[in-house]
Amino acid sequence: MDNDKKLLRAECKKIRKTLNSNLSSSKICSNIVNWDVFNRAKNVLLFYPIGNEVSLLDLLKIKDKNFYFPCVAGDDIYVSRYTSLENFITGKYSIPEPSEDMCSDCSFLELAFIPALAVDVSGNRLGYGKGYYDRFLKKYSDIITAVPQYAQLCLDSIPNESFDVPVDYIINESGVVTTRL
């Protein structure tokens, strides 16, 4: 299965390079802003977009929310509160992250947007293969989770394993899809 995921990752990266990130990200952010789950949440985890990922940075204009970003330390993800993009530093894997203090307990988060190369209709994510978010989501299973994803990378099925943690929602250019039954 590892080889299947490796091939699928390469294919998804190739597809993602061809997509109009700005236009799609704008539509996805618009769908998020109109989503009741987002509107009820006060403490929200975003991620810094890399490699033509969907960008949710436009959401930072919303002033009545506390936004957090992931920080990698060792084999785990912690979060830091967003104050300004000017305070970001280059973290592990060259991903920008806040330089502010990391929270060791993230149970206060109500909604977490999780990056992925692709996602399927059951909420299974194709990540980058390191398992950071799976470990994080296992630890904080009460947080509502969503993958913002280009419609072209919302697939019927993704190979998954027992340690993979599916997300609750997918948000693409067309709207919000629940993966929970």
Secondary structure, 3 states (H helix, E strand, C coil): CHHHHHHHHHHHHHHHHCCCHHHHHHHHHHHHHCCHHHHHCCEEECCCCCCCCCCCHHHHHCCCCEEEEEEEECCEEEEEECCCHHHEEECHHHCEEECCCCECCCCCCCEEECCCCEEECCCCEECCCCCHHHHHHHHCCCCEEEEECCHHHEECCCCCCCCCCCCCEEEECCEEEECCC
